[in-house]
Amino acid sequence: MTKQIPKFKNEDEEREFWNTHDSTEFINWNQAKRVTLSKLKPSVKKISLRLPESMLKSLNF
């Protein structure tokens, strides 16, 4: 028997709740099923980085 997850007013309230509670009291992880979220796109940010040539050589670039 698991406890019922409370209703939250906002994400901050929910975040605070899960920071102070163990999810195993609320969710039976033995019954969990793996899902693939195939339409999600990873967050990517392009940066410029200057490295010494010797470091690049050791990294095989």
PDBQT receptor file of N, H, CA, C and O in Angstrom, charges set to zero:
ATOM      1  N   MET A   1       0.854  -1.196   0.000  1.00  0.00    +0.000 N 
ATOM      2  CA  MET A   1       0.000   0.000   0.000  1.00  0.00    +0.000 C 
ATOM      3  C   MET A   1       0.887   1.241   0.000  1.00  0.00    +0.000 C 
ATOM      4  O   MET A   1       1.769   1.383   0.847  1.00  0.00    +0.000 OA
ATOM      5  N   THR A   2       0.650   2.127  -0.942  1.00  0.00    +0.000 N 
ATOM      6  H   THR A   2      -0.067   2.012  -1.630  1.00  0.00    +0.000 HD
ATOM      7  CA  THR A   2       1.447   3.348  -1.026  1.00  0.00    +0.000 C 
ATOM      8  C   THR A   2       0.602   4.549  -0.619  1.00  0.00    +0.000 C 
ATOM      9  O   THR A   2      -0.627   4.524  -0.691  1.00  0.00    +0.000 OA
ATOM     10  N   LYS A   3       1.294   5.599  -0.188  1.00  0.00    +0.000 N 
ATOM     11  H   LYS A   3       2.293   5.619  -0.129  1.00  0.00    +0.000 HD
ATOM     12  CA  LYS A   3       0.617   6.838   0.172  1.00  0.00    +0.000 C 
ATOM     13  C   LYS A   3       0.173   7.548  -1.103  1.00  0.00    +0.000 C 
ATOM     14  O   LYS A   3       0.751   7.346  -2.171  1.00  0.00    +0.000 OA
ATOM     15  N   GLN A   4      -0.860   8.380  -0.980  1.00  0.00    +0.000 N 
ATOM     16  H   GLN A   4      -1.330   8.544  -0.113  1.00  0.00    +0.000 HD
ATOM     17  CA  GLN A   4      -1.343   9.139  -2.128  1.00  0.00    +0.000 C 
ATOM     18  C   GLN A   4      -0.512  10.406  -2.310  1.00  0.00    +0.000 C 
ATOM     19  O   GLN A   4      -0.221  11.112  -1.345  1.00  0.00    +0.000 OA
ATOM     20  N   ILE A   5      -0.132  10.686  -3.563  1.00  0.00    +0.000 N 
ATOM     21  H   ILE A   5      -0.368  10.112  -4.347  1.00  0.00    +0.000 HD
ATOM     22  CA  ILE A   5       0.642  11.891  -3.869  1.00  0.00    +0.000 C 
ATOM     23  C   ILE A   5      -0.270  13.097  -3.736  1.00  0.00    +0.000 C 
ATOM     24  O   ILE A   5      -1.350  13.115  -4.327  1.00  0.00    +0.000 OA
ATOM     25  N   PRO A   6       0.140  14.114  -2.969  1.00  0.00    +0.000 N 
ATOM     26  CA  PRO A   6      -0.715  15.293  -2.800  1.00  0.00    +0.000 C 
ATOM     27  C   PRO A   6      -0.821  16.126  -4.070  1.00  0.00    +0.000 C 
ATOM     28  O   PRO A   6      -0.007  15.980  -4.982  1.00  0.00    +0.000 OA
ATOM     29  N   LYS A   7      -1.813  16.990  -4.130  1.00  0.00    +0.000 N 
ATOM     30  H   LYS A   7      -2.474  17.109  -3.389  1.00  0.00    +0.000 HD
ATOM     31  CA  LYS A   7      -1.968  17.943  -5.229  1.00  0.00    +0.000 C 
ATOM     32  C   LYS A   7      -1.079  19.150  -4.921  1.00  0.00    +0.000 C 
ATOM     33  O   LYS A   7      -0.997  19.593  -3.775  1.00  0.00    +0.000 OA
ATOM     34  N   PHE A   8      -0.419  19.674  -5.948  1.00  0.00    +0.000 N 
ATOM     35  H   PHE A   8      -0.486  19.314  -6.878  1.00  0.00    +0.000 HD
ATOM     36  CA  PHE A   8       0.493  20.789  -5.758  1.00  0.00    +0.000 C 
ATOM     37  C   PHE A   8      -0.036  22.031  -6.455  1.00  0.00    +0.000 C 
ATOM     38  O   PHE A   8      -0.665  21.938  -7.509  1.00  0.00    +0.000 OA
ATOM     39  N   LYS A   9       0.221  23.196  -5.865  1.00  0.00    +0.000 N 
ATOM     40  H   LYS A   9       0.732  23.271  -5.009  1.00  0.00    +0.000 HD
ATOM     41  CA  LYS A   9      -0.226  24.467  -6.445  1.00  0.00    +0.000 C 
ATOM     42  C   LYS A   9       0.649  24.858  -7.634  1.00  0.00    +0.000 C 
ATOM     43  O   LYS A   9       0.176  25.489  -8.580  1.00  0.00    +0.000 OA
ATOM     44  N   ASN A  10       1.936  24.478  -7.580  1.00  0.00    +0.000 N 
ATOM     45  H   ASN A  10       2.320  23.966  -6.812  1.00  0.00    +0.000 HD
ATOM     46  CA  ASN A  10       2.865  24.845  -8.649  1.00  0.00    +0.000 C 
ATOM     47  C   ASN A  10       4.077  23.921  -8.609  1.00  0.00    +0.000 C 
ATOM     48  O   ASN A  10       4.201  23.082  -7.717  1.00  0.00    +0.000 OA
ATOM     49  N   GLU A  11       4.963  24.083  -9.579  1.00  0.00    +0.000 N 
ATOM     50  H   GLU A  11       4.862  24.765 -10.304  1.00  0.00    +0.000 HD
ATOM     51  CA  GLU A  11       6.141  23.224  -9.670  1.00  0.00    +0.000 C 
ATOM     52  C   GLU A  11       7.100  23.438  -8.511  1.00  0.00    +0.000 C 
ATOM     53  O   GLU A  11       7.749  22.492  -8.065  1.00  0.00    +0.000 OA
ATOM     54  N   ASP A  12       7.200  24.668  -8.015  1.00  0.00    +0.000 N 
ATOM     55  H   ASP A  12       6.673  25.437  -8.378  1.00  0.00    +0.000 HD
ATOM     56  CA  ASP A  12       8.094  24.930  -6.884  1.00  0.00    +0.000 C 
ATOM     57  C   ASP A  12       7.644  24.140  -5.657  1.00  0.00    +0.000 C 
ATOM     58  O   ASP A  12       8.468  23.567  -4.944  1.00  0.00    +0.000 OA
ATOM     59  N   GLU A  13       6.353  24.112  -5.418  1.00  0.00    +0.000 N 
ATOM     60  H   GLU A  13       5.684  24.577  -5.997  1.00  0.00    +0.000 HD
ATOM     61  CA  GLU A  13       5.809  23.370  -4.279  1.00  0.00    +0.000 C 
ATOM     62  C   GLU A  13       6.072  21.868  -4.453  1.00  0.00    +0.000 C 
ATOM     63  O   GLU A  13       6.441  21.178  -3.502  1.00  0.00    +0.000 OA
ATOM     64  N   GLU A  14       5.880  21.383  -5.662  1.00  0.00    +0.000 N 
ATOM     65  H   GLU A  14       5.581  21.944  -6.435  1.00  0.00    +0.000 HD
ATOM     66  CA  GLU A  14       6.129  19.970  -5.924  1.00  0.00    +0.000 C 
ATOM     67  C   GLU A  14       7.614  19.638  -5.754  1.00  0.00    +0.000 C 
ATOM     68  O   GLU A  14       7.967  18.616  -5.166  1.00  0.00    +0.000 OA
ATOM     69  N   ARG A  15       8.471  20.507  -6.274  1.00  0.00    +0.000 N 
ATOM     70  H   ARG A  15       8.184  21.337  -6.753  1.00  0.00    +0.000 HD
ATOM     71  CA  ARG A  15       9.911  20.305  -6.162  1.00  0.00    +0.000 C 
ATOM     72  C   ARG A  15      10.330  20.234  -4.699  1.00  0.00    +0.000 C 
ATOM     73  O   ARG A  15      11.120  19.366  -4.327  1.00  0.00    +0.000 OA
ATOM     74  N   GLU A  16       9.819  21.125  -3.872  1.00  0.00    +0.000 N 
ATOM     75  H   GLU A  16       9.177  21.830  -4.174  1.00  0.00    +0.000 HD
ATOM     76  CA  GLU A  16      10.135  21.140  -2.444  1.00  0.00    +0.000 C 
ATOM     77  C   GLU A  16       9.656  19.856  -1.772  1.00  0.00    +0.000 C 
ATOM     78  O   GLU A  16      10.347  19.297  -0.921  1.00  0.00    +0.000 OA
ATOM     79  N   PHE A  17       8.471  19.394  -2.159  1.00  0.00    +0.000 N 
ATOM     80  H   PHE A  17       7.909  19.848  -2.851  1.00  0.00    +0.000 HD
ATOM     81  CA  PHE A  17       7.930  18.162  -1.592  1.00  0.00    +0.000 C 
ATOM     82  C   PHE A  17       8.853  16.984  -1.875  1.00  0.00    +0.000 C 
ATOM     83  O   PHE A  17       9.198  16.232  -0.963  1.00  0.00    +0.000 OA
ATOM     84  N   TRP A  18       9.261  16.817  -3.146  1.00  0.00    +0.000 N 
ATOM     85  H   TRP A  18       8.981  17.428  -3.886  1.00  0.00    +0.000 HD
ATOM     86  CA  TRP A  18      10.092  15.664  -3.503  1.00  0.00    +0.000 C 
ATOM     87  C   TRP A  18      11.507  15.783  -2.960  1.00  0.00    +0.000 C 
ATOM     88  O   TRP A  18      12.190  14.770  -2.808  1.00  0.00    +0.000 OA
ATOM     89  N   ASN A  19      11.967  16.999  -2.662  1.00  0.00    +0.000 N 
ATOM     90  H   ASN A  19      11.413  17.822  -2.786  1.00  0.00    +0.000 HD
ATOM     91  CA  ASN A  19      13.271  17.175  -2.025  1.00  0.00    +0.000 C 
ATOM     92  C   ASN A  19      13.267  16.678  -0.585  1.00  0.00    +0.000 C 
ATOM     93  O   ASN A  19      14.322  16.376  -0.028  1.00  0.00    +0.000 OA
ATOM     94  N   THR A  20      12.092  16.592   0.017  1.00  0.00    +0.000 N 
ATOM     95  H   THR A  20      11.235  16.837  -0.435  1.00  0.00    +0.000 HD
ATOM     96  CA  THR A  20      12.004  16.217   1.428  1.00  0.00    +0.000 C 
ATOM     97  C   THR A  20      11.280  14.894   1.659  1.00  0.00    +0.000 C 
ATOM     98  O   THR A  20      11.076  14.512   2.811  1.00  0.00    +0.000 OA
ATOM     99  N   HIS A  21      10.888  14.186   0.609  1.00  0.00    +0.000 N 
ATOM    100  H   HIS A  21      11.054  14.497  -0.327  1.00  0.00    +0.000 HD
ATOM    101  CA  HIS A  21      10.176  12.913   0.744  1.00  0.00    +0.000 C 
ATOM    102  C   HIS A  21      10.793  11.843  -0.142  1.00  0.00    +0.000 C 
ATOM    103  O   HIS A  21      11.366  12.145  -1.188  1.00  0.00    +0.000 OA
ATOM    104  N   ASP A  22      10.673  10.609   0.278  1.00  0.00    +0.000 N 
ATOM    105  H   ASP A  22      10.207  10.364   1.128  1.00  0.00    +0.000 HD
ATOM    106  CA  ASP A  22      11.170   9.461  -0.480  1.00  0.00    +0.000 C 
ATOM    107  C   ASP A  22      10.061   8.959  -1.394  1.00  0.00    +0.000 C 
ATOM    108  O   ASP A  22       8.967   8.639  -0.928  1.00  0.00    +0.000 OA
ATOM    109  N   SER A  23      10.338   8.888  -2.695  1.00  0.00    +0.000 N 
ATOM    110  H   SER A  23      11.227   9.147  -3.073  1.00  0.00    +0.000 HD
ATOM    111  CA  SER A  23       9.305   8.494  -3.659  1.00  0.00    +0.000 C 
ATOM    112  C   SER A  23       8.826   7.058  -3.456  1.00  0.00    +0.000 C 
ATOM    113  O   SER A  23       7.721   6.718  -3.879  1.00  0.00    +0.000 OA
ATOM    114  N   THR A  24       9.636   6.204  -2.813  1.00  0.00    +0.000 N 
ATOM    115  H   THR A  24      10.533   6.480  -2.469  1.00  0.00    +0.000 HD
ATOM    116  CA  THR A  24       9.221   4.809  -2.623  1.00  0.00    +0.000 C 
ATOM    117  C   THR A  24       8.032   4.687  -1.677  1.00  0.00    +0.000 C 
ATOM    118  O   THR A  24       7.383   3.642  -1.635  1.00  0.00    +0.000 OA
ATOM    119  N   GLU A  25       7.740   5.740  -0.918  1.00  0.00    +0.000 N 
ATOM    120  H   GLU A  25       8.268   6.589  -0.952  1.00  0.00    +0.000 HD
ATOM    121  CA  GLU A  25       6.550   5.738  -0.061  1.00  0.00    +0.000 C 
ATOM    122  C   GLU A  25       5.286   5.997  -0.882  1.00  0.00    +0.000 C 
ATOM    123  O   GLU A  25       4.181   5.715  -0.418  1.00  0.00    +0.000 OA
ATOM    124  N   PHE A  26       5.435   6.526  -2.087  1.00  0.00    +0.000 N 
ATOM    125  H   PHE A  26       6.333   6.755  -2.464  1.00  0.00    +0.000 HD
ATOM    126  CA  PHE A  26       4.308   6.947  -2.909  1.00  0.00    +0.000 C 
ATOM    127  C   PHE A  26       4.153   6.153  -4.211  1.00  0.00    +0.000 C 
ATOM    128  O   PHE A  26       3.062   6.085  -4.777  1.00  0.00    +0.000 OA
ATOM    129  N   ILE A  27       5.244   5.560  -4.674  1.00  0.00    +0.000 N 
ATOM    130  H   ILE A  27       6.130   5.615  -4.213  1.00  0.00    +0.000 HD
ATOM    131  CA  ILE A  27       5.235   4.875  -5.966  1.00  0.00    +0.000 C 
ATOM    132  C   ILE A  27       5.829   3.484  -5.797  1.00  0.00    +0.000 C 
ATOM    133  O   ILE A  27       6.878   3.324  -5.174  1.00  0.00    +0.000 OA
ATOM    134  N   ASN A  28       5.161   2.484  -6.351  1.00  0.00    +0.000 N 
ATOM    135  H   ASN A  28       4.309   2.615  -6.857  1.00  0.00    +0.000 HD
ATOM    136  CA  ASN A  28       5.702   1.132  -6.344  1.00  0.00    +0.000 C 
ATOM    137  C   ASN A  28       6.565   0.978  -7.589  1.00  0.00    +0.000 C 
ATOM    138  O   ASN A  28       6.055   0.694  -8.673  1.00  0.00    +0.000 OA
ATOM    139  N   TRP A  29       7.863   1.164  -7.433  1.00  0.00    +0.000 N 
ATOM    140  H   TRP A  29       8.276   1.395  -6.552  1.00  0.00    +0.000 HD
ATOM    141  CA  TRP A  29       8.773   1.152  -8.571  1.00  0.00    +0.000 C 
ATOM    142  C   TRP A  29       8.901  -0.234  -9.200  1.00  0.00    +0.000 C 
ATOM    143  O   TRP A  29       9.382  -0.349 -10.328  1.00  0.00    +0.000 OA
ATOM    144  N   ASN A  30       8.479  -1.293  -8.492  1.00  0.00    +0.000 N 
ATOM    145  H   ASN A  30       8.088  -1.199  -7.577  1.00  0.00    +0.000 HD
ATOM    146  CA  ASN A  30       8.505  -2.637  -9.075  1.00  0.00    +0.000 C 
ATOM    147  C   ASN A  30       7.490  -2.776 -10.201  1.00  0.00    +0.000 C 
ATOM    148  O   ASN A  30       7.632  -3.653 -11.052  1.00  0.00    +0.000 OA
ATOM    149  N   GLN A  31       6.475  -1.931 -10.220  1.00  0.00    +0.000 N 
ATOM    150  H   GLN A  31       6.359  -1.218  -9.528  1.00  0.00    +0.000 HD
ATOM    151  CA  GLN A  31       5.452  -1.973 -11.264  1.00  0.00    +0.000 C 
ATOM    152  C   GLN A  31       5.703  -0.952 -12.376  1.00  0.00    +0.000 C 
ATOM    153  O   GLN A  31       4.921  -0.853 -13.321  1.00  0.00    +0.000 OA
ATOM    154  N   ALA A  32       6.781  -0.205 -12.262  1.00  0.00    +0.000 N 
ATOM    155  H   ALA A  32       7.417  -0.285 -11.494  1.00  0.00    +0.000 HD
ATOM    156  CA  ALA A  32       7.094   0.829 -13.255  1.00  0.00    +0.000 C 
ATOM    157  C   ALA A  32       7.457   0.200 -14.587  1.00  0.00    +0.000 C 
ATOM    158  O   ALA A  32       8.028  -0.889 -14.637  1.00  0.00    +0.000 OA
ATOM    159  N   LYS A  33       7.121   0.893 -15.664  1.00  0.00    +0.000 N 
ATOM    160  H   LYS A  33       6.656   1.777 -15.624  1.00  0.00    +0.000 HD
ATOM    161  CA  LYS A  33       7.460   0.433 -17.015  1.00  0.00    +0.000 C 
ATOM    162  C   LYS A  33       8.347   1.473 -17.673  1.00  0.00    +0.000 C 
ATOM    163  O   LYS A  33       8.127   2.675 -17.524  1.00  0.00    +0.000 OA
ATOM    164  N   ARG A  34       9.346   1.004 -18.397  1.00  0.00    +0.000 N 
ATOM    165  H   ARG A  34       9.524   0.027 -18.518  1.00  0.00    +0.000 HD
ATOM    166  CA  ARG A  34      10.260   1.899 -19.108  1.00  0.00    +0.000 C 
ATOM    167  C   ARG A  34       9.555   2.466 -20.340  1.00  0.00    +0.000 C 
ATOM    168  O   ARG A  34       8.898   1.730 -21.077  1.00  0.00    +0.000 OA
ATOM    169  N   VAL A  35       9.691   3.766 -20.559  1.00  0.00    +0.000 N 
ATOM    170  H   VAL A  35      10.224   4.363 -19.961  1.00  0.00    +0.000 HD
ATOM    171  CA  VAL A  35       9.111   4.401 -21.737  1.00  0.00    +0.000 C 
ATOM    172  C   VAL A  35      10.214   5.155 -22.477  1.00  0.00    +0.000 C 
ATOM    173  O   VAL A  35      11.210   5.563 -21.880  1.00  0.00    +0.000 OA
ATOM    174  N   THR A  36      10.024   5.331 -23.762  1.00  0.00    +0.000 N 
ATOM    175  H   THR A  36       9.214   5.000 -24.247  1.00  0.00    +0.000 HD
ATOM    176  CA  THR A  36      10.943   6.104 -24.581  1.00  0.00    +0.000 C 
ATOM    177  C   THR A  36      10.205   7.337 -25.082  1.00  0.00    +0.000 C 
ATOM    178  O   THR A  36       9.152   7.227 -25.710  1.00  0.00    +0.000 OA
ATOM    179  N   LEU A  37      10.757   8.502 -24.804  1.00  0.00    +0.000 N 
ATOM    180  H   LEU A  37      11.612   8.591 -24.294  1.00  0.00    +0.000 HD
ATOM    181  CA  LEU A  37      10.165   9.758 -25.254  1.00  0.00    +0.000 C 
ATOM    182  C   LEU A  37      10.913  10.185 -26.516  1.00  0.00    +0.000 C 
ATOM    183  O   LEU A  37      11.783  11.055 -26.477  1.00  0.00    +0.000 OA
ATOM    184  N   SER A  38      10.561   9.563 -27.617  1.00  0.00    +0.000 N 
ATOM    185  H   SER A  38       9.854   8.856 -27.649  1.00  0.00    +0.000 HD
ATOM    186  CA  SER A  38      11.315   9.709 -28.860  1.00  0.00    +0.000 C 
ATOM    187  C   SER A  38      11.219  11.090 -29.506  1.00  0.00    +0.000 C 
ATOM    188  O   SER A  38      12.077  11.439 -30.316  1.00  0.00    +0.000 OA
ATOM    189  N   LYS A  39      10.225  11.869 -29.181  1.00  0.00    +0.000 N 
ATOM    190  H   LYS A  39       9.527  11.586 -28.523  1.00  0.00    +0.000 HD
ATOM    191  CA  LYS A  39      10.061  13.170 -29.839  1.00  0.00    +0.000 C 
ATOM    192  C   LYS A  39      10.750  14.303 -29.086  1.00  0.00    +0.000 C 
ATOM    193  O   LYS A  39      10.698  15.455 -29.514  1.00  0.00    +0.000 OA
ATOM    194  N   LEU A  40      11.397  13.978 -27.960  1.00  0.00    +0.000 N 
ATOM    195  H   LEU A  40      11.440  13.041 -27.612  1.00  0.00    +0.000 HD
ATOM    196  CA  LEU A  40      12.125  15.006 -27.228  1.00  0.00    +0.000 C 
ATOM    197  C   LEU A  40      13.434  15.316 -27.931  1.00  0.00    +0.000 C 
ATOM    198  O   LEU A  40      14.115  14.412 -28.417  1.00  0.00    +0.000 OA
ATOM    199  N   LYS A  41      13.780  16.576 -27.984  1.00  0.00    +0.000 N 
ATOM    200  H   LYS A  41      13.227  17.310 -27.590  1.00  0.00    +0.000 HD
ATOM    201  CA  LYS A  41      15.037  16.994 -28.589  1.00  0.00    +0.000 C 
ATOM    202  C   LYS A  41      15.976  17.429 -27.466  1.00  0.00    +0.000 C 
ATOM    203  O   LYS A  41      15.568  18.167 -26.569  1.00  0.00    +0.000 OA
ATOM    204  N   PRO A  42      17.218  16.983 -27.509  1.00  0.00    +0.000 N 
ATOM    205  CA  PRO A  42      18.149  17.373 -26.448  1.00  0.00    +0.000 C 
ATOM    206  C   PRO A  42      18.464  18.863 -26.521  1.00  0.00    +0.000 C 
ATOM    207  O   PRO A  42      18.496  19.456 -27.600  1.00  0.00    +0.000 OA
ATOM    208  N   SER A  43      18.689  19.445 -25.372  1.00  0.00    +0.000 N 
ATOM    209  H   SER A  43      18.663  18.963 -24.496  1.00  0.00    +0.000 HD
ATOM    210  CA  SER A  43      19.103  20.844 -25.316  1.00  0.00    +0.000 C 
ATOM    211  C   SER A  43      20.575  20.930 -25.683  1.00  0.00    +0.000 C 
ATOM    212  O   SER A  43      21.407  20.211 -25.129  1.00  0.00    +0.000 OA
ATOM    213  N   VAL A  44      20.885  21.797 -26.604  1.00  0.00    +0.000 N 
ATOM    214  H   VAL A  44      20.209  22.381 -27.055  1.00  0.00    +0.000 HD
ATOM    215  CA  VAL A  44      22.257  21.944 -27.072  1.00  0.00    +0.000 C 
ATOM    216  C   VAL A  44      22.592  23.425 -27.111  1.00  0.00    +0.000 C 
ATOM    217  O   VAL A  44      21.784  24.254 -27.528  1.00  0.00    +0.000 OA
ATOM    218  N   LYS A  45      23.797  23.735 -26.668  1.00  0.00    +0.000 N 
ATOM    219  H   LYS A  45      24.454  23.061 -26.330  1.00  0.00    +0.000 HD
ATOM    220  CA  LYS A  45      24.266  25.111 -26.752  1.00  0.00    +0.000 C 
ATOM    221  C   LYS A  45      25.671  25.085 -27.330  1.00  0.00    +0.000 C 
ATOM    222  O   LYS A  45      26.540  24.368 -26.834  1.00  0.00    +0.000 OA
ATOM    223  N   LYS A  46      25.890  25.861 -28.372  1.00  0.00    +0.000 N 
ATOM    224  H   LYS A  46      25.184  26.443 -28.775  1.00  0.00    +0.000 HD
ATOM    225  CA  LYS A  46      27.189  25.912 -29.033  1.00  0.00    +0.000 C 
ATOM    226  C   LYS A  46      28.072  26.895 -28.286  1.00  0.00    +0.000 C 
ATOM    227  O   LYS A  46      27.648  27.999 -27.943  1.00  0.00    +0.000 OA
ATOM    228  N   ILE A  47      29.318  26.474 -28.036  1.00  0.00    +0.000 N 
ATOM    229  H   ILE A  47      29.662  25.577 -28.314  1.00  0.00    +0.000 HD
ATOM    230  CA  ILE A  47      30.290  27.350 -27.387  1.00  0.00    +0.000 C 
ATOM    231  C   ILE A  47      31.600  27.315 -28.152  1.00  0.00    +0.000 C 
ATOM    232  O   ILE A  47      31.853  26.389 -28.922  1.00  0.00    +0.000 OA
ATOM    233  N   SER A  48      32.419  28.313 -27.939  1.00  0.00    +0.000 N 
ATOM    234  H   SER A  48      32.213  29.065 -27.313  1.00  0.00    +0.000 HD
ATOM    235  CA  SER A  48      33.782  28.327 -28.466  1.00  0.00    +0.000 C 
ATOM    236  C   SER A  48      34.718  28.082 -27.293  1.00  0.00    +0.000 C 
ATOM    237  O   SER A  48      34.511  28.590 -26.191  1.00  0.00    +0.000 OA
ATOM    238  N   LEU A  49      35.742  27.301 -27.555  1.00  0.00    +0.000 N 
ATOM    239  H   LEU A  49      35.910  26.889 -28.450  1.00  0.00    +0.000 HD
ATOM    240  CA  LEU A  49      36.658  26.937 -26.480  1.00  0.00    +0.000 C 
ATOM    241  C   LEU A  49      38.078  26.933 -27.017  1.00  0.00    +0.000 C 
ATOM    242  O   LEU A  49      38.356  26.290 -28.029  1.00  0.00    +0.000 OA
ATOM    243  N   ARG A  50      38.965  27.632 -26.363  1.00  0.00    +0.000 N 
ATOM    244  H   ARG A  50      38.739  28.155 -25.541  1.00  0.00    +0.000 HD
ATOM    245  CA  ARG A  50      40.372  27.665 -26.770  1.00  0.00    +0.000 C 
ATOM    246  C   ARG A  50      41.155  26.721 -25.870  1.00  0.00    +0.000 C 
ATOM    247  O   ARG A  50      41.121  26.823 -24.644  1.00  0.00    +0.000 OA
ATOM    248  N   LEU A  51      41.869  25.790 -26.523  1.00  0.00    +0.000 N 
ATOM    249  H   LEU A  51      41.897  25.707 -27.519  1.00  0.00    +0.000 HD
ATOM    250  CA  LEU A  51      42.688  24.822 -25.792  1.00  0.00    +0.000 C 
ATOM    251  C   LEU A  51      44.092  24.822 -26.377  1.00  0.00    +0.000 C 
ATOM    252  O   LEU A  51      44.268  25.106 -27.561  1.00  0.00    +0.000 OA
ATOM    253  N   PRO A  52      45.077  24.512 -25.573  1.00  0.00    +0.000 N 
ATOM    254  CA  PRO A  52      46.440  24.410 -26.092  1.00  0.00    +0.000 C 
ATOM    255  C   PRO A  52      46.538  23.283 -27.121  1.00  0.00    +0.000 C 
ATOM    256  O   PRO A  52      45.887  22.247 -26.983  1.00  0.00    +0.000 OA
ATOM    257  N   GLU A  53      47.355  23.494 -28.148  1.00  0.00    +0.000 N 
ATOM    258  H   GLU A  53      47.885  24.335 -28.260  1.00  0.00    +0.000 HD
ATOM    259  CA  GLU A  53      47.509  22.479 -29.195  1.00  0.00    +0.000 C 
ATOM    260  C   GLU A  53      47.971  21.147 -28.629  1.00  0.00    +0.000 C 
ATOM    261  O   GLU A  53      47.554  20.090 -29.104  1.00  0.00    +0.000 OA
ATOM    262  N   SER A  54      48.828  21.189 -27.620  1.00  0.00    +0.000 N 
ATOM    263  H   SER A  54      49.167  22.047 -27.234  1.00  0.00    +0.000 HD
ATOM    264  CA  SER A  54      49.314  19.953 -27.025  1.00  0.00    +0.000 C 
ATOM    265  C   SER A  54      48.175  19.139 -26.405  1.00  0.00    +0.000 C 
ATOM    266  O   SER A  54      48.178  17.909 -26.461  1.00  0.00    +0.000 OA
ATOM    267  N   MET A  55      47.213  19.832 -25.820  1.00  0.00    +0.000 N 
ATOM    268  H   MET A  55      47.211  20.831 -25.774  1.00  0.00    +0.000 HD
ATOM    269  CA  MET A  55      46.065  19.134 -25.235  1.00  0.00    +0.000 C 
ATOM    270  C   MET A  55      45.209  18.510 -26.335  1.00  0.00    +0.000 C 
ATOM    271  O   MET A  55      44.750  17.376 -26.201  1.00  0.00    +0.000 OA
ATOM    272  N   LEU A  56      44.996  19.250 -27.418  1.00  0.00    +0.000 N 
ATOM    273  H   LEU A  56      45.369  20.171 -27.527  1.00  0.00    +0.000 HD
ATOM    274  CA  LEU A  56      44.238  18.716 -28.540  1.00  0.00    +0.000 C 
ATOM    275  C   LEU A  56      44.910  17.489 -29.131  1.00  0.00    +0.000 C 
ATOM    276  O   LEU A  56      44.236  16.522 -29.486  1.00  0.00    +0.000 OA
ATOM    277  N   LYS A  57      46.240  17.519 -29.240  1.00  0.00    +0.000 N 
ATOM    278  H   LYS A  57      46.787  18.305 -28.952  1.00  0.00    +0.000 HD
ATOM    279  CA  LYS A  57      46.975  16.367 -29.765  1.00  0.00    +0.000 C 
ATOM    280  C   LYS A  57      46.794  15.156 -28.848  1.00  0.00    +0.000 C 
ATOM    281  O   LYS A  57      46.632  14.032 -29.325  1.00  0.00    +0.000 OA
ATOM    282  N   SER A  58      46.821  15.385 -27.541  1.00  0.00    +0.000 N 
ATOM    283  H   SER A  58      46.953  16.298 -27.154  1.00  0.00    +0.000 HD
ATOM    284  CA  SER A  58      46.658  14.252 -26.603  1.00  0.00    +0.000 C 
ATOM    285  C   SER A  58      45.236  13.709 -26.632  1.00  0.00    +0.000 C 
ATOM    286  O   SER A  58      44.998  12.560 -26.262  1.00  0.00    +0.000 OA
ATOM    287  N   LEU A  59      44.282  14.545 -27.076  1.00  0.00    +0.000 N 
ATOM    288  H   LEU A  59      44.475  15.479 -27.377  1.00  0.00    +0.000 HD
ATOM    289  CA  LEU A  59      42.895  14.094 -27.208  1.00  0.00    +0.000 C 
ATOM    290  C   LEU A  59      42.610  13.533 -28.593  1.00  0.00    +0.000 C 
ATOM    291  O   LEU A  59      41.476  13.158 -28.891  1.00  0.00    +0.000 OA
ATOM    292  N   ASN A  60      43.641  13.473 -29.449  1.00  0.00    +0.000 N 
ATOM    293  H   ASN A  60      44.562  13.777 -29.207  1.00  0.00    +0.000 HD
ATOM    294  CA  ASN A  60      43.544  12.940 -30.809  1.00  0.00    +0.000 C 
ATOM    295  C   ASN A  60      42.657  13.795 -31.715  1.00  0.00    +0.000 C 
ATOM    296  O   ASN A  60      41.873  13.256 -32.496  1.00  0.00    +0.000 OA
ATOM    297  N   PHE A  61      42.773  15.124 -31.617  1.00  0.00    +0.000 N 
ATOM    298  H   PHE A  61      43.409  15.562 -30.982  1.00  0.00    +0.000 HD
ATOM    299  CA  PHE A  61      42.042  16.009 -32.512  1.00  0.00    +0.000 C 
ATOM    300  C   PHE A  61      42.975  16.513 -33.581  1.00  0.00    +0.000 C 
ATOM    301  O   PHE A  61      42.561  17.281 -34.450  1.00  0.00    +0.000 OA
TER     302      PHE A  61
